[in-house]
Amino acid sequence: MHSILPKVLQPLAGQPLLGHVLEVARRLTPQSLLVVHGHGGDAVRSAFPDPDLHWVLQSTQKGTGHALLQTLPQLPGHGTVLVLFGDVPLIQPETIARMLDACSGEALVLLVQTLDNPAGYGRILRDPERRVQGIREDKDTSEKERAIREVNTGIMALPANRLTRWLNQLSCENIQQEYYLTDVVAMAVEDEVPIRTVEVTHHWEALGVNDKRQLAELERLYQAERARLLLEAGVTLVDPARLDIRGELVCGRDVTIEPGCLFEGRVVLGDGVTVGPNCVLRNSEVGAGTHIQAFSHLEGAVLGKTNHVGPHARIRPGTSTAEGVHLGNFVEVKNSSLGTGTKVNHLSYVGDSSVGARVNVGAGTITCNYDGARKHRTVIEDDVFVGSDTQLVAPVTVGKGATIGAGSTIVKSVPPGELALSRTPQKTIPGWKRPVKKPG
């Protein structure tokens, strides 16, 4: 991967590869969850401090069979052992469920796939009655076996009560000099244990990652699947190929998402929401009928119904708005509440503020909420008009219905219904001339 990050920590849709696999495993409610680690193990363990994980060290990497052998002391003596891979992140729960049903703690079940180009994969060997007889790793295949298109994905379900003997019988007498887990298939044949196969549900779900190119390919496959599910649910995606979801996206009816949008964490879009091009929404809720225009960023915000946001707006954590709020171009809001019908339309910053209903905040207005050591609160009550280019130096309260003239610096609270101004008198100097550069 040419990276300081271990492969299983490389991000796919904003989550480490291993995180996707663990997410699927947990949905199966396993009795125990074991993670075999070797290279970069300390970094992997630090990234996943979850108490339900049991870590098993494989100090020398001698193959998949050797990896599973390290887990024997922690495996139960009955039930089913499911083997997944930390670099195969797109495996689907429904596929695994079919494997577990086929196993029932008695059979050996292989997840298989039929490929046009099976190079690099272990081939499924069958007898004339189509019964599985073994798996031949790609580098050990004969010319005839290389033509087999049914391949082993590596994912398997095994009866726990057979594993100890099978794993202890593994040999490394092969080209790779590794202990292949696939060799237990021949042992199962010898022990007359039923061997069953389950075909992948989707062609992409057993794909692994070995380099950044494959990681990028899986990213697009993952996003294409998320887009497909959204389209089937009735969401309008103007260009499904230009969508990135790194978490959970919940959409109501008649939602429209323009190209280039990124959704992170948990994002909820109400009925009739429109998200314009190239927006970023992170851990936010957007009320019904709200329109978010191009290049706007939302993080940790809860927006009410029929808001208008952007373009180029930045809505930061702790922001909440009521119905019909307008937050316009190059407006930044942080840790503030805004009441019904309030408008902050141009080039303004509202931070650590409680803003009432029907307030108009003029262009270039800022709340000066930080004194260099502490944050202070600004309170703007209902029906206030704030003129352009105003500075509100917190802590300060502007009373209901008050008006602030443009260009004012407000350092004291303004009584309700009054006009506040803070300006130096305008002067005209007769006969003044602009300075000019001297020639040469």
JOJO-V654285 format. One record per pair of residues at least 6 apart in sequence whose ideal C-beta (glycine too) atoms are under 8 Angstrom apart, sorted by the first residue. I is the first residue (numbers start at 1). J is the second residue. Records with the same first field share a line. If there is no record, write none. Layout:
BEGIN
I=J / J
END
This chain:
BEGIN
1=7 / 10 / 211 / 212 / 215
2=212
3=10
5=40 / 43
6=39 / 40 / 41 / 43 / 44
7=17 / 86 / 87 / 209 / 210
8=16 / 17 / 18 / 44 / 86 / 87
9=16 / 17 / 18 / 40 / 43 / 44 / 47
10=16 / 17 / 209 / 215
11=17
12=20 / 89 / 209 / 215 / 218 / 219 / 222
13=20 / 219 / 222 / 223 / 226 / 244 / 245 / 246
14=246 / 247 / 264
15=23 / 246
16=47 / 48
17=86 / 87 / 89 / 209
18=35 / 44 / 47 / 48 / 86 / 89
19=48
20=89 / 90
21=84 / 85 / 86 / 88 / 89 / 91
22=33 / 35 / 48 / 50 / 53
24=84 / 91 / 92 / 93 / 96
25=33 / 82 / 84
26=33 / 52
27=93
28=82 / 93 / 96 / 97 / 100
30=82
31=76 / 79
32=54 / 74 / 76
33=52 / 53 / 54
34=53 / 54 / 55 / 56 / 71 / 74 / 75
35=44 / 48 / 53 / 54 / 55 / 56 / 86
36=56 / 57 / 58 / 67 / 68 / 70 / 71
37=44 / 45 / 55 / 56 / 57 / 58
38=57 / 58 / 59 / 60 / 61
39=61
41=55 / 57
45=55
54=74
56=70 / 71 / 74
57=70
58=66 / 67 / 70
60=66
61=67
62=172 / 178 / 179
63=172 / 176 / 178 / 179 / 180 / 181
64=83 / 154 / 178 / 179 / 180 / 181 / 182
65=167 / 170 / 178 / 179 / 180 / 181 / 182 / 183 / 184
66=170 / 178 / 179
67=181
68=81 / 83 / 163 / 167 / 181
69=167 / 168 / 170 / 179
72=163 / 164 / 167
75=81 / 160 / 163
76=160
77=160 / 161
78=105 / 160 / 161
79=105 / 160
80=100 / 103 / 104 / 105 / 157 / 158 / 159 / 160
81=157 / 158 / 159 / 160 / 163
82=96 / 99 / 100 / 155 / 156 / 157
83=154 / 155 / 156 / 157 / 158 / 181
84=91 / 96 / 155
85=154 / 155 / 208
87=208 / 209 / 210
88=153 / 154 / 155 / 206 / 207 / 208 / 209
89=209 / 218 / 222
90=202 / 204 / 205 / 206 / 207 / 218 / 221 / 222 / 225
91=155 / 205 / 206
92=201 / 202 / 205
94=201
95=111 / 198 / 200 / 201 / 202 / 205
96=155
98=198 / 201
99=109 / 111 / 155 / 156 / 157 / 198
100=109 / 157
102=109 / 157 / 196 / 198
103=109 / 157 / 158 / 159 / 196
105=159 / 160 / 161
106=159 / 193 / 194
107=159 / 193 / 194 / 195 / 196
108=156 / 157 / 158 / 159 / 162 / 184 / 185 / 188 / 193 / 194 / 195 / 196
109=156 / 157 / 158 / 195 / 196 / 197 / 198
110=124 / 132 / 135 / 152 / 153 / 155 / 156 / 185 / 195 / 196 / 197 / 198
111=152 / 153 / 154 / 155 / 156 / 197 / 198 / 199 / 200 / 206
112=124 / 150 / 151 / 152 / 153 / 197 / 198 / 199 / 200
113=121 / 150 / 151 / 153 / 199 / 200 / 203 / 206
114=149 / 150 / 151 / 199
115=121 / 149 / 151
116=149
118=138 / 146 / 148 / 149 / 150 / 151
119=138 / 146
120=138
121=138 / 151 / 152 / 153
122=135 / 136 / 137 / 138 / 151 / 152 / 154 / 182
123=135 / 136 / 138 / 141 / 145 / 146 / 148 / 150 / 151 / 152
124=132 / 135 / 148 / 150 / 151 / 152 / 197
125=132 / 133 / 134 / 135 / 136 / 145 / 148
126=132 / 133 / 150
127=133
131=195
132=185 / 189 / 195 / 196 / 197
133=185 / 186 / 189
134=182 / 183 / 185 / 186 / 189
135=152 / 180 / 182 / 183 / 185
136=142 / 145
137=174 / 176 / 180 / 182
138=146
139=175 / 176
140=174 / 175
141=148
152=182
153=200 / 206
154=181 / 182 / 206
155=206
156=181
158=166 / 184
159=193
162=188 / 191 / 193
163=184
165=187
166=184 / 187 / 188
167=184
169=187
170=179 / 180 / 181 / 183 / 184
171=179 / 183
172=178 / 179
174=180
185=195
188=195
189=195
200=206
202=225
204=218 / 221 / 225
207=214 / 217 / 218 / 221
208=214
209=215 / 218
220=241
223=243 / 244 / 245
224=240 / 241
226=243 / 245 / 249
227=237 / 240 / 241 / 243
228=240
230=237 / 240 / 243 / 249 / 251 / 257
231=237 / 240
233=251
234=253 / 254 / 255
235=251 / 255 / 256 / 257
236=254 / 255 / 256 / 257
237=243 / 257
238=256 / 257 / 258 / 259
239=258 / 259
242=259 / 260 / 261
243=257 / 259 / 261
244=261 / 262 / 263
245=263
246=262 / 263 / 264 / 265
247=263 / 264 / 265 / 266 / 267 / 283
248=265 / 266 / 267
249=263 / 267 / 269
250=266 / 267 / 268 / 269
251=269 / 273
252=269 / 270 / 271 / 272 / 273 / 288
253=271 / 272
254=271 / 272
255=269 / 271 / 272 / 273 / 274 / 275
256=273 / 274 / 275
257=274 / 275
258=274 / 275 / 276 / 277 / 278 / 279 / 294
259=277 / 278
260=277 / 278 / 279
261=275 / 277 / 278 / 279 / 280 / 281
262=279 / 280 / 281
263=281 / 282
264=280 / 281 / 282 / 283
265=282 / 283
266=283
267=281 / 282 / 283 / 284 / 285 / 286
268=284 / 285 / 286
269=275 / 286
270=285 / 286 / 287 / 288 / 289 / 290 / 305
271=288 / 289
272=288 / 289
273=286 / 287 / 288 / 289 / 290 / 291 / 292
274=290 / 291 / 292
275=281 / 286 / 292
276=291 / 292 / 293 / 294 / 295 / 296 / 310 / 311
277=294 / 295
278=294 / 295
279=292 / 294 / 295 / 296 / 297 / 298 / 310
280=296 / 297 / 298 / 299
281=292 / 297 / 298 / 299
282=297 / 298 / 299 / 300
283=299 / 300
284=298 / 299 / 300 / 301 / 302 / 303 / 315
285=301 / 302 / 303
286=292 / 298 / 303 / 307
287=303 / 304 / 305 / 306 / 307 / 323
288=305 / 306
289=305 / 306
290=303 / 304 / 305 / 306 / 307 / 308 / 309
291=307 / 308 / 309
292=298 / 309 / 310
293=308 / 309 / 310 / 311 / 313
294=310 / 311 / 312
295=310 / 311 / 312
296=309 / 310 / 311 / 312 / 313 / 314 / 315
297=313 / 314 / 315
298=309 / 315
299=315 / 316 / 317
300=316 / 317 / 318 / 319
301=315 / 316 / 317 / 318 / 319 / 320 / 321 / 333
302=319 / 320 / 321
303=309 / 315 / 319 / 320 / 321 / 325
304=320 / 321 / 322 / 323 / 324 / 325 / 340
305=323 / 324
306=323 / 324
307=321 / 323 / 324 / 325 / 326 / 327
308=325 / 326 / 327 / 328
309=315 / 326 / 327
310=327 / 328 / 329
311=329
312=329 / 330
313=327 / 328 / 329 / 330 / 331 / 332 / 333
314=331 / 332 / 333
315=327 / 332 / 333
316=332 / 333 / 334 / 335
317=334 / 335
318=334 / 335 / 336
319=333 / 334 / 335 / 336 / 337 / 338
320=336 / 337 / 338
321=327 / 337 / 338 / 342
322=337 / 338 / 339 / 340 / 341 / 342 / 357
323=340 / 341
324=340 / 341
325=338 / 339 / 340 / 341 / 342 / 343
326=342 / 343 / 344 / 345
327=333 / 338 / 344 / 345
328=343 / 344 / 345 / 346
329=345 / 346 / 347
330=346 / 347
331=344 / 345 / 346 / 347 / 348 / 349 / 350
332=348 / 349 / 350 / 351
333=344 / 349 / 350 / 351
334=349 / 350 / 351 / 352
335=351 / 352
336=350 / 351 / 352 / 353 / 354 / 355
337=353 / 354 / 355
338=344 / 350 / 355 / 359
339=355 / 356 / 357 / 358 / 359 / 382
340=357 / 358
341=357 / 358
342=355 / 356 / 357 / 358 / 359 / 360 / 361
343=359 / 360 / 361
344=350 / 361 / 365
345=361 / 363
346=362 / 363 / 364
347=363 / 364
348=361 / 362 / 363 / 364 / 365 / 366
349=365 / 366 / 367
350=361 / 365 / 367 / 378
351=367 / 369 / 370 / 375 / 378
352=367 / 369 / 375 / 376 / 377 / 378 / 394
353=367 / 369 / 377 / 378 / 379 / 380 / 394
354=377 / 378 / 379 / 380
355=361 / 380
356=380 / 381 / 382 / 383 / 384 / 400
357=382 / 383
358=382 / 383
359=380 / 382 / 383 / 384 / 385 / 386
360=384 / 385 / 386
361=380 / 386
362=385 / 386 / 387 / 388 / 389 / 390 / 406
363=388 / 389
364=388 / 389 / 390
365=386 / 387 / 388 / 389 / 390 / 391 / 392
366=390 / 391 / 392
367=378 / 392 / 394
368=391 / 392 / 393 / 394
369=375 / 376 / 377 / 378 / 394
370=376
375=394
376=394 / 395
377=394 / 395
378=392 / 394 / 395 / 396 / 397 / 398
379=396 / 397 / 398
380=386 / 392 / 397 / 398
381=397 / 398 / 399 / 400 / 401 / 402 / 416
382=400 / 401
383=400 / 401
384=398 / 399 / 400 / 401 / 402 / 403 / 404
385=402 / 403 / 404
386=392 / 398 / 404
387=403 / 404 / 405 / 406 / 407 / 408
388=406 / 407
389=406 / 407
390=404 / 406 / 407 / 408 / 409 / 410
391=408 / 409 / 410
392=398 / 410
393=409 / 410 / 411
396=410 / 411 / 412 / 413 / 414
397=413 / 414
398=404 / 410 / 413 / 414 / 420
399=413 / 414 / 415 / 416 / 417 / 418
400=416 / 417
401=416 / 417
402=414 / 415 / 416 / 417 / 418 / 419 / 420
403=418 / 419 / 420
404=410 / 414 / 419 / 420 / 421
405=419 / 420 / 421 / 422 / 423
407=422 / 423
408=420 / 421 / 422 / 423
409=422
410=420 / 422
411=422
414=420
END
